[in-house]
């Protein structure tokens, strides 16, 4: 308030001072100047004051010039009395002209100031819209509103308070965060749209008054921020709805797949146990051994299905952390082949891993799961009697492993999607499985720092994956020995 009064006094003081200085200058030259010239010269300080100070200081300068012109340059001098009618007319014309010019210049200056203010508002709003376009959460939108207002307004304290919007928690932000300014805020701007009240902007000014331009800009920020808050909230709500819908879809697929897959081995186990309990089969009979082997195999298959489900859960939660140690790849592959001998007995399995192949930094059990899933996939899709080939080669700084089967080739758009959860290239009725095997392979390989992909090869399909040869910056022991 004091600052405004001081500025007001300075403008009017400048008005009087400029007329005084011009009068002193003209008084010195009074004998060599005629009245018309003096009148024209008096317009100079009027224009000057109006340009710098505005309309009302210009009007004051015009009246001051009128009085000085009459007192010092219209005969009789040193009096406001006018004896000649022509002088009275000239004086009145000067007064009208001076006031008119001051008003004209003042309005032009005001219009220019308004245009500059509008341009500044437009720039601020444009920058604000760009800033809001790059945020994706309600907290970020509120922070952007607070930062922009703090940059534009000189406030002692600024606070943004948001209501719980579409299920979100309340949010409050204060700038500066540790400010101790107390009392009630001098200005409260609501954040609201036609749909709902979203929150409010609280501003502490400590006695300072906002100009009409600042208040208009502040309201524009609030309106634009409210729309951004509502848009972000609706977008988040829509995204959450899509996630829930996708989760429901995946749960339905999983339940359908698991119930279908579990029913077959459970039925086999139930039939075998029923036969064993009938006491019609002697203990030494081969049939009893066959039934026990069937129970054992189907129990292993159930354990495999449950293991896949648990692995997928760990992968999606980010809890799958490989315990990487140096392991022999051929031992892993041969162990998996031995365990799956009954599934592989109708196929020709070729393992082509060089004897000098380096140790790999892998989690033994997880890598077993990768080969188990890839071999089970080959058994499902490749025709009986066909060749399944496992090979490995060194392509520093990584190892390349390939599992090739002679099953039907994949459509080009299936080569990437085949590693998605529950994706199958054939109908579920024709090929058993939960549709998680290849997705689990991808999660395990990527957790080891490698990549996995499928490609069509002549006569079949190849599943390729890479594993880095280095563990914590060290090469395999065998390679280090050779380099020495």
C-alpha positions in Angstrom: 0.0 0.0 0.0 2.8 2.4 0.9 4.6 1.6 -2.3 1.5 2.4 -4.4 1.1 5.8 -2.6 4.8 6.6 -3.2 4.5 5.7 -7.0 1.4 7.9 -7.2 3.2 10.8 -5.6 6.2 10.5 -7.8 4.1 10.5 -11.0 2.3 13.7 -10.0 5.5 15.3 -8.7 7.0 14.6 -12.1 4.0 16.3 -13.7 4.5 19.5 -11.7 8.3 19.5 -12.0 8.3 19.2 -15.8 6.0 22.2 -16.1 8.1 24.2 -13.7 11.3 23.4 -15.7 9.6 24.3 -19.0 8.2 27.5 -17.6 11.7 28.5 -16.3 13.2 27.8 -19.7 10.5 29.7 -21.6 10.5 32.6 -19.1 14.2 33.3 -19.9 13.3 33.5 -23.6 9.9 35.3 -23.2 10.9 38.4 -25.0 11.9 36.5 -28.1 8.9 34.1 -28.3 5.3 34.8 -29.3 2.4 33.3 -27.5 1.7 30.6 -30.1 5.2 29.3 -29.9 5.0 29.1 -26.1 1.8 27.2 -26.3 3.3 24.6 -28.7 6.4 24.2 -26.5 4.2 23.6 -23.4 2.7 20.6 -25.2 6.2 18.9 -24.9 6.1 18.3 -21.1 2.4 17.3 -21.4 3.3 14.6 -23.8 6.3 13.6 -21.8 4.4 13.2 -18.5 1.5 11.4 -20.1 3.8 8.9 -21.8 5.7 8.1 -18.6 3.1 8.6 -15.9 -0.2 7.9 -17.6 -3.5 9.7 -18.1 -4.1 11.6 -14.9 -0.6 12.9 -14.4 -0.9 14.1 -18.0 -4.1 15.9 -17.3 -2.5 17.5 -14.3 0.4 18.6 -16.5 -2.1 20.1 -19.0 -3.8 22.2 -16.3 -0.5 23.2 -14.9 0.7 24.3 -18.3 -2.5 26.2 -18.8 -2.1 28.2 -15.6 1.6 28.8 -16.2 0.9 30.0 -19.8 -1.8 32.4 -18.6 0.3 33.7 -15.6 3.6 34.3 -17.3 3.0 34.6 -21.0 -0.5 36.3 -21.5 -0.6 40.0 -20.9 -1.0 41.5 -18.3 1.9 39.3 -16.9 1.9 37.9 -13.3 -1.9 37.8 -13.1 -4.6 35.4 -14.2 -6.8 38.3 -15.6 -7.3 38.4 -19.3 -8.1 41.7 -21.1 -7.9 40.7 -24.7 -10.7 38.4 -26.0 -8.3 36.8 -28.5 -6.0 35.8 -25.7 -8.9 34.2 -23.9 -9.9 32.2 -27.0 -6.2 31.1 -27.5 -5.9 30.1 -23.9 -9.1 28.0 -24.0 -8.0 26.4 -27.2 -4.6 25.6 -25.6 -6.4 24.1 -22.5 -8.7 21.9 -24.7 -5.8 20.8 -26.9 -3.5 20.0 -24.0 -6.2 18.0 -22.2 -7.2 16.2 -25.4 -3.6 15.3 -26.2 -3.0 14.1 -22.7 -6.1 11.9 -22.8 -5.3 10.6 -26.3 -1.7 9.7 -25.3 -2.8 8.3 -22.0 -5.4 6.0 -23.6 -2.9 4.9 -26.2 -0.4 4.1 -23.4 -3.1 2.3 -21.4 -4.1 0.3 -24.5 -0.4 -0.6 -25.2 0.0 -1.7 -21.6 -3.1 -3.8 -21.8 -1.9 -5.3 -25.1 1.5 -6.1 -23.5 -0.2 -7.6 -20.5 -2.5 -9.7 -22.7 0.5 -10.9 -24.6 2.3 -11.8 -21.4 -0.8 -13.7 -20.1 -1.0 -15.6 -23.4 2.7 -16.5 -23.2 2.3 -17.6 -19.5 -0.8 -19.7 -20.4 0.9 -21.3 -23.4 4.0 -22.2 -21.3 1.7 -23.5 -18.6 -0.2 -25.7 -21.0 3.0 -27.1 -22.4 4.1 -27.9 -18.8 0.8 -29.6 -18.0 1.0 -31.7 -21.2 4.1 -33.5 -19.9 2.7 -34.6 -16.5 0.9 -37.9 -15.8 -0.2 -37.8 -12.2 -2.3 -35.6 -10.0 0.6 -34.7 -7.7 2.7 -33.6 -10.7 -0.2 -31.4 -12.0 -0.6 -29.8 -8.6 3.1 -29.2 -8.4 3.1 -27.6 -11.8 0.2 -25.3 -10.8 2.1 -24.2 -7.7 5.4 -23.6 -9.4 3.8 -21.5 -12.2 1.8 -19.3 -9.8 4.9 -18.9 -7.5 6.9 -17.8 -10.6 4.3 -15.3 -11.6 2.9 -13.9 -8.3 5.0 -12.4 -5.5 3.3 -14.2 -2.6 4.7 -14.8 0.9 3.2 -18.3 0.8 1.3 -20.5 -1.6 -0.6 -23.6 -0.9 -2.4 -26.1 -3.2 -4.9 -28.4 -1.4 -6.6 -31.2 -3.5 -9.6 -33.2 -2.5 -9.6 -37.0 -3.0 -10.3 -37.1 -6.8 -11.8 -40.3 -8.2 -10.5 -42.6 -5.5 -7.1 -40.8 -5.1 -5.8 -39.7 -1.7 -5.9 -36.0 -0.6 -2.8 -33.9 -1.6 -1.3 -30.7 -0.2 1.7 -28.7 -1.4 3.1 -25.6 0.2 5.7 -23.1 -1.4 8.0 -22.6 0.4 7.6 -25.8 2.3 9.0 -24.6 5.6 7.4 -21.1 5.6 6.0 -20.0 8.9 3.6 -17.4 7.6 0.4 -17.9 9.6 -3.1 -16.6 9.7 -5.8 -16.9 7.1 -4.9 -16.6 3.4 -5.8 -13.3 1.8 -6.9 -15.0 -1.4 -8.5 -18.3 -2.1 -9.1 -19.5 -5.7 -11.2 -22.6 -6.1 -10.1 -25.5 -8.4 -13.3 -26.7 -9.8 -14.9 -27.8 -13.1 -18.5 -28.4 -14.1 -18.2 -32.0 -12.7 -16.8 -31.4 -9.2 -14.9 -29.3 -6.7 -11.3 -30.5 -6.9 -9.5 -28.3 -4.3 -8.3 -24.7 -3.9 -5.3 -22.4 -4.2 -4.5 -20.5 -1.0 -2.3 -17.4 -1.2 -0.8 -15.2 1.6 0.1 -11.8 0.2 1.1 -10.0 3.5 -0.9 -6.9 2.6 0.0 -6.6 -1.0 -2.8 -6.1 -3.4 -3.0 -8.0 -6.7 -3.5 -6.0 -9.9 -6.5 -6.8 -12.1 -4.1 -8.4 -14.6 -2.5 -10.6 -11.9 -5.9 -11.7 -10.6 -7.1 -12.5 -14.1 -4.0 -14.5 -14.8 -4.3 -16.3 -11.5 -7.9 -17.3 -12.3 -6.8 -18.5 -15.8 -4.1 -20.7 -14.2 -6.7 -22.1 -11.8 -9.2 -22.9 -14.6 -6.5 -24.5 -16.8 -5.1 -26.4 -13.8 -8.6 -27.7 -12.9 -9.1 -29.1 -16.4 -5.7 -30.7 -16.3 -6.5 -32.3 -12.9 -9.8 -33.6 -14.1 -8.3 -34.9 -17.3 -5.5 -36.6 -15.5 -7.8 -38.1 -12.9 -10.1 -39.5 -15.6 -7.1 -40.8 -17.6 -5.8 -42.6 -14.5 -9.2 -44.0 -13.7 -9.6 -45.2 -17.3 -6.1 -46.8 -17.1 -7.1 -48.5 -13.8 -10.3 -49.8 -15.4 -8.3 -51.2 -18.3 -5.9 -52.9 -16.0 -8.7 -54.4 -13.9 -10.4 -55.5 -17.1 -7.2 -57.1 -18.4 -6.6 -58.8 -15.0 -10.1 -60.2 -15.0 -9.6 -61.5 -18.5 -6.2 -63.1 -17.7 -7.7 -64.6 -14.5 -10.5 -66.2 -16.5 -8.0 -67.5 -19.1 -5.8 -68.9 -16.3 -8.7 -70.5 -14.4 -10.0 -72.1 -17.6 -6.5 -73.3 -18.7 -5.5 -74.5 -15.3 -8.7 -76.4 -14.6 -8.4 -78.0 -18.0 -4.8 -79.0 -17.6 -5.1 -80.2 -14.0 -8.1 -82.4 -14.8 -6.2 -84.8 -17.0 -3.4 -85.8 -14.7 -5.7 -85.8 -11.7 -8.0 -88.2 -13.5 -5.1 -90.5 -14.4 -3.9 -90.4 -10.8 -7.4 -91.1 -9.5 -7.8 -94.0 -11.9 -4.4 -95.5 -11.0 -5.0 -95.3 -7.3 -8.5 -96.8 -7.6 -7.0 -99.7 -9.5 -4.3 -100.2 -6.8 -6.9 -100.1 -4.0 -9.0 -102.8 -5.7 -6.6 -105.5 -4.4 -7.1 -107.4 -7.6 -3.6 -106.8 -8.8 -0.8 -108.9 -7.2 2.1 -106.9 -5.7 4.6 -108.5 -8.1 2.4 -107.9 -11.2 3.8 -105.6 -13.9 0.4 -103.8 -14.0 1.0 -102.5 -10.5 4.4 -101.1 -11.5 2.8 -99.4 -14.6 0.1 -97.8 -12.4 2.7 -96.5 -9.9 4.8 -95.1 -12.8 1.7 -93.4 -14.2 1.0 -91.8 -10.8 4.6 -90.7 -10.5 4.7 -89.2 -14.0 1.4 -87.4 -13.6 2.4 -86.0 -10.2 5.6 -84.7 -11.9 3.5 -83.1 -14.5 1.3 -81.4 -11.9 4.4 -80.2 -10.1 5.6 -78.8 -13.5 2.3 -76.9 -14.0 2.3 -75.5 -10.4 6.0 -74.5 -10.8 5.2 -72.6 -14.0 2.4 -70.7 -12.2 4.7 -69.8 -9.3 7.5 -68.8 -11.6 5.1 -66.5 -13.5 4.0 -64.9 -10.3 7.6 -64.3 -9.2 8.4 -62.8 -12.7 5.4 -60.4 -12.6 6.2 -59.3 -9.0 9.9 -58.7 -9.8 10.9 -61.3 -7.2 12.7 -63.6 -9.7 16.3 -63.0 -8.8 18.7 -65.6 -10.4 21.4 -67.1 -8.1 24.0 -67.0 -10.8 27.0 -69.4 -10.4 29.4 -71.0 -12.9 27.6 -74.1 -14.3 28.2 -76.6 -17.1 25.6 -76.2 -19.8 25.8 -79.8 -21.0 25.0 -81.1 -17.4 21.9 -78.9 -17.3 20.7 -80.0 -20.7 21.4 -83.7 -20.1 19.7 -83.6 -16.7 16.5 -82.1 -18.2 16.6 -84.7 -21.1 16.9 -87.5 -18.5 13.9 -86.3 -16.5 11.8 -85.9 -19.7 12.8 -89.2 -21.2 9.3 -90.5 -21.4 8.1 -87.4 -23.3 11.1 -87.5 -25.6 11.2 -91.2 -26.3 9.2 -90.7 -29.5 11.6 -88.1 -30.8 15.3 -88.0 -31.9 17.2 -85.7 -29.5 20.6 -84.3 -30.6 22.7 -82.4 -28.1 25.5 -80.5 -29.8 27.5 -78.7 -27.1 31.3 -78.6 -27.6 33.4 -80.3 -24.9 35.4 -77.0 -24.4 32.3 -74.9 -24.1 32.9 -72.4 -21.3 31.0 -72.3 -18.0 27.9 -70.1 -17.9 26.9 -67.8 -15.0 23.4 -69.1 -14.6 20.9 -70.2 -11.9 21.0 -74.0 -12.3 17.3 -74.6 -11.4 16.0 -71.6 -13.5 18.0 -72.7 -16.5 16.6 -76.2 -16.1 13.1 -74.6 -16.3 14.0 -72.9 -19.5 15.1 -76.1 -21.2 12.2 -78.0 -19.7 9.7 -75.5 -21.2 11.4 -75.3 -24.6 11.6 -79.1 -24.9 7.9 -79.5 -23.8 6.9 -77.0 -26.4 8.8 -78.9 -29.0 7.2 -82.2 -28.0 3.7 -80.6 -28.3 4.1 -79.1 -31.7 6.7 -81.3 -33.5 5.5 -84.5 -35.2 6.6 -87.8 -33.5 9.9 -89.2 -34.9 11.2 -85.8 -35.8 14.5 -84.3 -34.7 14.9 -81.9 -31.7 18.3 -80.3 -31.7 20.0 -78.4 -28.9 23.2 -76.5 -29.8 25.5 -73.9 -28.2 28.2 -71.6 -29.5 30.3 -68.7 -28.2 29.6 -65.3 -29.7 31.5 -63.0 -27.3 30.6 -61.4 -25.0 27.7 -63.9 -24.8 26.8 -67.5 -25.5 24.1 -68.4 -28.0 21.9 -71.5 -27.3 19.5 -72.8 -29.9 16.6 -75.3 -29.5 15.4 -76.4 -33.0 12.4 -78.6 -33.7 10.7 -79.7 -36.9 7.2 -78.4 -36.0 5.1 -76.1 -38.2 6.6 -72.7 -39.0 5.1 -69.6 -37.3 3.3 -66.7 -38.9 5.5 -63.6 -39.0 3.2 -61.7 -36.5 3.4 -64.7 -34.2 7.1 -64.7 -33.8 7.0 -61.9 -31.2 3.6 -62.7 -29.6 4.6 -66.3 -28.9 6.3 -65.2 -25.7 3.2 -63.4 -24.4 1.2 -65.0 -21.6 -1.5 -67.4 -22.6 -0.8 -66.9 -26.3 -1.1 -70.1 -28.4 -0.6 -70.6 -32.2 -3.3 -73.4 -32.2 -6.6 -74.0 -30.5 -6.3 -75.0 -26.8 -8.3 -78.2 -27.5 -5.6 -79.5 -29.9 -2.5 -78.7 -27.8 -2.4 -78.9 -24.0 -0.7 -76.4 -21.7 -1.3 -73.2 -19.8 0.3 -71.0 -22.4 2.9 -69.8 -19.8 6.0 -71.8 -20.7 7.6 -69.5 -23.3 6.6 -66.4 -21.3 8.5 -67.9 -18.3 11.5 -68.6 -20.5 11.6 -65.0 -21.6 11.4 -63.8 -18.0 14.2 -66.1 -16.8 16.5 -65.3 -19.7 16.0 -61.6 -19.4 16.6 -61.8 -15.6 20.0 -63.3 -16.6 20.7 -60.3 -18.8 20.1 -62.2 -22.1 17.5 -62.1 -24.9 15.3 -64.8 -26.4 13.5 -64.9 -29.8 12.0 -67.3 -32.2 12.6 -67.7 -35.9 11.6 -69.9 -38.7 14.3 -72.1 -40.1 14.2 -74.6 -43.1 11.9 -77.5 -41.9 11.0 -76.1 -38.5 11.3 -73.5 -35.8 14.3 -72.4 -33.8 14.1 -70.9 -30.3 17.3 -68.9 -29.6 18.5 -67.2 -26.5 21.7 -65.6 -25.3 23.4 -65.6 -21.9 26.3 -63.2 -21.0 29.6 -64.9 -20.5 30.7 -62.5 -17.8 29.7 -62.5 -14.1 30.4 -59.4 -12.1 32.9 -58.3 -14.8 34.8 -61.7 -14.8 35.1 -64.2 -17.6 34.4 -67.9 -17.2 37.3 -69.8 -15.5 37.9 -71.8 -18.6 38.3 -68.8 -20.8 40.5 -67.1 -18.3 42.8 -70.1 -18.2 43.0 -70.1 -22.0 43.8 -66.3 -22.1 46.7 -66.9 -19.6 
